[in-house]
């Protein structure tokens, strides 16, 4: 057994059973490592763990690798030659293995760690899952502020394969991880693959991960995961360029994620659901591409649901936004933006074959800010502001949006991952005002009333349920106090509007407000 005292050495050479502290500049691994039952390995900040061959760390006890922002702990391989050969162990190390630990085993923590060039390509099947980590039937593991880069698995989980484990992964970056064999569509989860697990995957960034099967960034099978506040950017797969759900009926929702510019070879450029009833809430799914279903794909008796989600700018040869493979699948859409609507759905379950619920959805331009750290945040004039479902009780709405602002502002949730919010610097300037219409419901005309604390220019606009601008009362000067204007229920062309639900929004230099107007026959 190896145990190093606190004195810092330039490097040490390690193999076999280990415990104690790693405090050298470099730890050179020259054989498989085992951390026995009731043993602990503590790795100090700034240590580089360098593997001189395809060796693994098998954990039966626990590991605490706690770096910091200025002193990362790195796990890497000495020679990367041959890493690109997916049939050879060359150029990579074998990763961590947690398998059937005692329920009394202590927790493992990995904080500010880097994992690169892990490679799961053993000749035996069990050694082909999880490039940097294979975790089986043990939940007490936490990853925070870690980076996984250039890891590979022959089968599933390019960076990590997790089965029967409820781990946490937060504020971490996954880039250039890959799983599967070229031409064989069975790689699940380019970065992360979960099976029969309930992980918490939050505040992470996924870029350029890929798989040959499903889930370019992450796949979830028989799993109930918390998936929120993640960015999925330019990941690739055969199905579900960013995320793939298989045979899952989760209670937890997938919320406040940005799914941007991902790509699938066949189905679901952004998200794919296969026999899954996943609930997606307040996500922004934009600019993804596929052959079928640029934004969203459902197959094999899948009944997922989407609430308050933006689909926009996605591309496919069939089903630009949504492709439904079979008539046994029926995804639901509530208060979403879905360009093309039901008639834009393709597949056997699309258009006339569609039998899901599609209510209160829009088909309009989002009006993103297009700049800064959050280019997909909403412009103040966006029709998605205060346009989400009025009933959020069953949606597990978190307190913050993707940018960290209050998730519900002005007493009504917005559509998409972002909530329009004037921000701290403008919070005292921009005020909410009470906006009302009378009579409501109405069938002849409606008087729209609001109150100003000081005189100024105010614009009043009427939108239909699809977010289309129906009537624009232009910006006019109003005096302090109670103000009103009359809407004769005509549109911009002077034609009477049809009966239904309309939304009135008011904006000015120092106020905002909205209300619903119901027009009856």
Residue pairs with C-beta under 8 A, 6 or more apart in sequence:
1 16
1 17
1 18
1 19
1 36
1 39
2 14
2 16
2 17
2 18
2 19
2 20
3 18
3 19
3 20
3 21
4 12
4 20
4 21
4 22
4 23
4 24
5 21
6 21
6 23
7 23
8 23
8 24
8 25
9 23
9 24
9 25
10 24
10 25
10 26
11 24
11 25
11 26
11 27
11 28
12 22
12 24
12 26
12 27
12 28
13 28
13 30
14 22
14 27
14 28
14 29
14 30
14 33
15 29
15 30
15 31
15 32
15 33
15 55
16 31
16 32
16 33
16 34
17 33
17 34
17 35
17 36
17 39
18 33
18 34
18 35
18 39
18 41
19 35
19 36
19 39
19 40
19 41
19 61
20 40
20 41
20 42
21 41
21 42
21 43
21 44
22 41
22 42
22 43
22 44
22 47
22 49
23 44
23 47
24 47
25 46
25 47
25 48
26 47
26 48
26 49
26 50
27 47
27 48
27 49
27 50
28 50
28 52
28 78
29 49
29 50
29 51
29 52
29 53
29 55
29 57
29 93
30 52
30 53
30 55
31 53
31 55
32 55
32 56
32 57
32 58
32 94
33 55
33 56
33 57
33 58
34 57
34 58
34 60
35 41
35 57
35 58
35 59
35 60
35 61
35 62
35 63
36 60
36 61
37 60
37 61
37 102
37 105
38 61
39 60
39 61
39 62
40 61
40 62
40 63
40 64
40 106
41 61
41 62
41 63
41 64
42 64
42 65
43 49
43 63
43 64
43 65
43 66
43 73
44 66
44 73
45 66
45 67
45 68
45 71
45 72
45 73
45 112
46 67
46 71
46 72
46 73
47 73
47 74
48 73
48 74
48 76
49 73
49 74
49 75
49 76
50 76
50 77
50 78
51 75
51 76
51 77
51 78
51 93
51 94
52 78
52 79
53 93
54 89
54 90
54 92
54 93
54 94
54 119
55 93
55 94
56 93
56 94
56 95
56 96
56 97
57 63
57 95
57 96
57 97
58 96
58 97
58 99
59 96
59 97
59 98
59 101
59 108
60 101
60 105
61 105
61 106
62 105
62 106
62 107
62 108
62 140
63 96
63 108
63 109
63 110
64 108
64 109
65 73
65 109
65 110
65 111
65 113
66 73
66 109
66 111
66 112
67 73
67 111
67 112
67 113
68 111
68 112
69 112
69 145
71 112
72 112
72 113
72 114
72 147
73 110
73 112
73 113
73 114
74 113
74 114
74 116
75 93
75 113
75 114
75 115
75 116
75 118
75 132
76 93
76 114
76 116
76 117
77 83
77 91
77 92
77 93
77 116
77 117
79 91
80 91
80 92
80 117
81 90
81 91
82 88
82 90
82 91
83 90
83 91
83 92
83 117
83 119
83 150
83 152
84 91
85 91
86 121
86 152
86 154
86 181
86 182
87 121
88 121
89 119
89 121
89 122
91 117
91 119
92 117
92 118
92 119
92 121
92 131
92 152
93 117
93 118
93 119
94 118
94 119
94 120
94 122
94 127
95 115
95 118
95 119
95 120
95 130
95 131
95 132
95 133
95 134
95 151
96 132
96 133
96 134
96 135
97 133
97 134
98 108
98 133
98 134
98 135
98 136
98 138
98 141
98 165
99 134
99 136
99 137
99 138
100 136
100 137
100 138
101 137
101 138
105 138
105 140
106 140
107 140
107 141
107 142
108 140
108 141
108 142
109 141
109 142
109 144
110 141
110 142
110 143
110 144
110 146
111 143
111 144
111 145
111 146
112 144
112 145
112 146
113 143
113 146
113 147
114 146
114 147
114 149
115 132
115 133
115 146
115 147
115 148
115 149
115 151
115 159
116 147
116 148
116 149
116 150
116 151
117 150
117 151
118 130
118 131
118 132
118 133
118 151
118 152
118 159
119 131
119 151
119 152
119 153
120 127
120 128
120 129
120 130
120 131
120 134
120 152
120 153
120 154
120 155
120 157
120 161
121 127
121 128
121 152
121 153
121 154
122 128
125 155
128 153
128 154
128 155
129 153
129 155
129 156
129 157
129 161
129 193
130 153
130 156
130 157
130 159
130 160
130 161
130 162
130 193
131 151
131 152
131 153
131 157
131 158
131 159
131 160
131 177
131 179
132 148
132 151
132 159
132 160
133 157
133 159
133 160
133 161
133 162
134 157
134 160
134 161
135 141
135 160
135 161
135 162
135 163
135 165
135 167
136 162
136 163
136 164
136 165
137 163
137 164
137 165
138 165
139 165
139 166
139 167
141 165
141 167
141 168
142 167
142 168
142 170
143 167
143 168
143 169
143 170
143 172
144 168
144 170
144 171
144 172
145 170
145 171
145 172
146 169
146 172
146 173
147 172
147 173
147 174
147 175
148 159
148 160
148 172
148 173
148 174
148 175
148 177
148 191
149 173
149 174
149 175
149 176
149 177
150 175
150 176
150 177
151 158
151 159
151 177
151 178
152 158
152 177
152 178
152 179
153 161
153 178
153 179
153 187
153 193
154 179
154 180
154 181
155 179
155 180
155 186
155 187
155 188
156 179
156 187
156 188
156 189
156 193
156 195
156 219
157 179
157 188
157 189
157 191
157 192
157 193
158 177
158 178
158 179
158 187
158 189
158 190
158 191
158 209
158 210
158 211
159 174
159 177
159 191
159 192
159 209
160 169
160 191
160 192
160 193
161 189
161 193
161 195
162 192
162 193
162 194
162 195
162 197
162 199
163 194
163 195
163 196
163 197
164 195
164 196
164 197
165 197
165 199
166 197
166 198
166 199
166 200
167 197
167 199
167 200
168 199
168 200
169 192
169 199
169 200
169 201
169 202
169 204
170 200
170 202
170 203
170 204
171 203
171 204
172 204
172 205
173 204
173 205
173 207
174 191
174 192
174 204
174 205
174 206
174 207
174 209
174 217
175 206
175 207
175 208
175 209
176 207
176 208
176 209
177 190
177 191
177 209
177 210
178 187
178 190
178 209
178 210
178 211
179 187
179 188
179 189
179 190
179 193
179 211
179 212
180 186
180 187
180 188
180 211
180 212
180 213
181 187
181 212
182 212
183 212
184 212
185 212
185 213
185 238
185 239
186 212
186 213
187 211
187 212
187 213
187 237
188 211
188 213
188 214
188 215
188 219
188 221
188 244
188 246
189 211
189 214
189 215
189 217
189 218
189 219
189 244
190 209
190 210
190 211
190 215
190 216
190 217
190 218
190 235
190 236
190 237
191 206
191 209
191 217
191 218
191 235
192 201
192 215
192 217
192 218
192 219
193 215
193 218
193 219
193 221
194 218
194 219
194 220
194 221
194 223
194 225
195 221
195 222
195 223
196 221
196 222
196 223
197 223
197 225
198 223
198 224
198 225
198 226
198 252
199 223
199 225
199 226
200 225
200 226
201 218
201 225
201 226
201 227
201 228
201 230
202 226
202 227
202 228
202 229
202 230
203 228
203 229
203 230
204 229
204 230
204 231
205 230
205 231
205 233
206 217
206 218
206 230
206 231
206 232
206 233
206 235
206 242
207 231
207 233
207 234
207 235
208 233
208 234
208 235
208 236
209 216
209 217
209 235
209 236
210 216
210 235
210 236
210 237
211 219
211 236
211 237
211 238
212 237
212 238
213 219
213 237
213 238
213 239
213 244
214 237
214 238
214 239
214 240
214 244
214 246
214 272
214 274
215 237
215 239
215 240
215 242
215 243
215 244
215 272
216 232
216 235
216 236
216 237
216 240
216 241
216 242
216 262
216 263
216 264
217 232
217 235
217 242
217 243
217 262
218 227
218 232
218 242
218 243
218 244
219 240
219 243
219 244
219 245
219 246
220 227
220 243
220 244
220 245
220 246
220 248
220 250
220 278
221 245
221 246
221 247
221 248
222 246
222 247
222 248
223 248
223 250
224 248
224 249
224 250
224 251
224 252
225 250
225 252
225 254
226 252
227 243
227 252
227 254
227 255
227 257
228 253
228 254
228 255
228 256
228 257
228 398
229 256
229 257
229 398
229 402
230 257
230 258
231 257
231 258
231 260
232 242
232 243
232 257
232 258
232 259
232 260
232 262
232 270
233 258
233 260
233 261
233 262
234 260
234 261
234 262
234 263
235 241
235 242
235 262
235 263
236 262
236 263
236 264
236 265
237 244
237 264
237 265
238 264
238 265
238 266
238 267
239 264
239 266
239 267
239 268
239 272
239 274
239 297
240 264
240 267
240 268
240 270
240 271
240 272
240 297
241 262
241 263
241 264
241 268
241 269
241 270
241 288
241 289
241 290
242 259
242 262
242 270
242 271
242 288
243 254
243 259
243 270
243 271
243 272
244 268
244 271
244 272
244 273
244 274
245 271
245 272
245 273
245 274
245 276
245 278
245 304
246 274
246 275
246 276
247 274
247 275
247 276
248 276
248 277
248 278
249 276
249 277
250 277
250 278
250 279
252 396
253 279
253 280
253 281
253 395
253 396
254 278
254 279
254 280
254 281
254 283
255 280
255 281
255 282
255 283
255 395
255 396
255 397
255 398
256 281
256 282
256 283
256 398
256 400
256 401
256 402
256 407
256 417
257 283
257 284
257 402
257 417
258 283
258 284
258 286
258 376
258 402
258 417
259 270
259 271
259 283
259 284
259 285
259 286
259 288
260 284
260 286
260 287
260 288
260 376
261 286
261 287
261 288
261 289
262 269
262 270
262 288
262 289
263 269
263 288
263 289
263 290
264 272
264 288
264 289
264 290
264 291
264 297
265 290
265 291
266 290
266 291
266 292
267 290
267 291
267 292
267 293
267 297
267 299
267 323
267 325
268 290
268 292
268 293
268 295
268 296
268 297
268 323
269 288
269 289
269 290
269 293
269 294
269 295
269 314
269 315
269 316
270 285
270 288
270 294
270 295
270 296
270 314
271 280
271 285
271 295
271 296
271 297
272 293
272 296
272 297
272 298
272 299
273 296
273 297
273 298
273 299
273 302
273 304
273 331
274 298
274 299
274 300
274 302
275 299
275 300
275 301
275 302
276 302
276 304
277 302
277 303
277 304
277 305
278 304
278 305
279 304
279 305
279 307
279 395
280 304
280 305
280 306
280 307
280 309
281 306
281 307
281 308
281 309
281 395
281 396
281 397
282 307
282 308
282 309
282 388
282 395
282 397
282 401
282 407
282 413
282 414
282 415
282 416
282 417
283 306
283 309
283 310
283 416
283 417
284 309
284 310
284 376
284 402
284 416
284 417
284 418
285 295
285 296
285 309
285 310
285 311
285 312
285 314
286 310
286 311
286 312
286 313
286 314
286 376
287 313
287 314
287 315
288 294
288 295
288 314
288 315
289 314
289 315
289 316
290 297
290 315
290 316
290 323
291 316
291 317
291 318
292 316
292 317
292 318
292 319
292 323
292 346
292 347
293 316
293 318
293 319
293 321
293 322
293 323
293 346
293 347
294 314
294 315
294 316
294 319
294 320
294 321
295 311
295 314
295 320
295 321
295 322
296 306
296 311
296 321
296 322
296 323
296 331
297 319
297 322
297 323
297 324
297 325
298 304
298 322
298 323
298 324
298 325
298 329
298 330
298 331
298 349
299 324
299 325
299 326
299 329
300 325
300 326
300 328
300 329
301 326
301 328
301 329
302 329
302 331
303 329
303 330
303 331
303 332
303 356
304 331
304 332
305 331
305 332
305 333
305 334
305 357
306 331
306 332
306 333
306 334
306 336
307 334
307 335
307 336
307 388
307 389
307 395
308 334
308 335
308 336
308 388
308 389
308 395
308 413
308 414
308 415
308 416
309 333
309 336
309 337
309 415
309 416
310 336
310 337
310 366
310 384
310 415
310 416
310 417
311 321
311 322
311 336
311 337
311 338
311 339
312 337
312 339
312 365
312 366
314 320
314 321
316 323
316 346
318 346
318 347
319 344
319 345
319 346
319 347
319 350
320 339
320 340
320 344
321 338
321 339
321 340
321 344
321 345
322 331
322 338
322 344
322 345
322 346
322 350
323 345
323 346
323 347
323 350
324 330
324 331
324 345
324 346
324 347
324 348
324 349
324 350
324 353
324 354
325 347
325 348
325 349
326 347
326 348
326 349
327 348
327 349
327 353
327 355
328 349
329 349
330 349
330 354
330 355
330 356
331 356
332 356
332 357
332 358
333 356
333 357
333 358
333 359
333 361
334 357
334 359
334 360
334 361
334 389
335 359
335 360
335 361
335 387
335 388
335 389
335 415
336 361
336 362
336 415
337 361
337 362
337 363
337 364
337 366
337 384
337 415
337 416
337 467
338 344
338 358
338 361
338 362
338 363
339 363
340 363
341 358
341 361
341 363
341 466
342 350
342 351
342 354
342 358
343 351
345 351
345 354
347 353
349 355
360 389
360 465
360 501
361 465
361 466
362 383
362 384
362 387
362 415
362 465
362 466
362 467
363 466
363 467
363 468
364 383
364 466
364 467
364 468
366 376
366 378
366 382
366 383
366 384
366 416
367 378
367 379
367 381
367 382
367 383
367 384
368 375
368 376
368 377
368 378
368 379
368 382
369 375
369 376
369 377
369 378
369 379
373 403
374 402
374 403
374 418
376 416
376 417
376 418
377 402
377 403
377 418
377 420
378 384
378 385
378 414
378 416
378 418
378 419
378 420
379 420
380 420
380 422
380 507
380 512
381 507
382 414
382 420
383 463
383 467
383 469
383 503
384 414
384 415
384 416
384 467
385 410
385 414
385 420
385 505
385 514
386 410
386 412
386 413
386 414
386 420
386 505
386 514
387 412
387 414
387 415
387 467
387 503
388 412
388 413
388 414
388 415
389 395
389 413
390 412
392 408
392 413
397 407
397 408
397 413
398 407
399 406
399 407
400 406
400 407
401 407
401 414
401 417
401 418
401 419
401 421
402 417
402 418
403 418
405 418
405 419
405 421
405 423
406 419
406 421
407 413
407 419
408 419
409 419
409 420
409 421
410 432
410 512
410 513
410 514
411 432
412 514
413 419
414 420
422 429
422 430
429 510
430 510
430 511
430 512
431 453
431 510
431 511
431 512
432 511
432 512
432 513
433 450
433 451
433 452
433 506
433 511
433 512
433 513
434 450
434 451
434 513
435 448
435 449
435 450
435 504
435 506
435 513
435 514
435 515
436 448
436 449
436 450
436 515
437 446
437 447
437 448
437 449
437 487
437 504
437 515
437 517
438 446
438 447
438 449
439 446
440 446
440 516
440 517
440 518
441 518
441 519
441 520
442 489
442 517
442 518
442 519
442 520
443 489
443 499
443 519
443 520
443 521
444 488
444 489
445 486
445 487
445 488
445 489
446 486
446 487
446 489
446 517
447 484
447 485
447 486
447 487
448 460
448 484
448 485
448 486
448 487
448 504
448 506
449 482
449 483
449 484
450 458
450 482
450 483
450 484
450 506
450 511
450 513
451 481
451 482
451 483
452 458
452 478
452 479
452 480
452 481
452 483
452 508
452 511
453 480
453 510
453 511
454 480
454 510
455 477
455 478
455 479
455 480
456 477
456 478
456 508
456 509
456 510
457 475
457 476
457 477
457 478
457 508
457 509
458 475
458 476
458 478
458 483
458 506
458 507
458 508
458 511
459 472
459 473
459 474
459 475
459 476
459 506
459 507
459 508
460 473
460 485
460 504
460 505
460 506
461 469
461 471
461 472
461 473
461 504
461 505
461 507
462 469
462 470
462 471
462 472
462 487
462 502
462 503
462 504
462 517
463 469
463 470
463 502
463 503
463 504
463 505
464 470
464 497
464 500
464 501
464 502
464 503
465 500
465 501
465 502
465 503
469 492
470 491
470 492
470 497
470 502
471 487
471 490
471 491
471 492
472 492
473 485
473 487
487 504
487 517
489 496
489 497
489 519
490 496
490 497
491 497
497 519
498 519
499 519
499 520
499 521
500 518
500 519
501 516
501 517
501 518
501 519
502 516
502 517
502 518
502 519
503 514
503 515
503 516
503 517
504 514
504 515
504 516
504 517
505 512
505 513
505 514
506 512
506 513
506 514
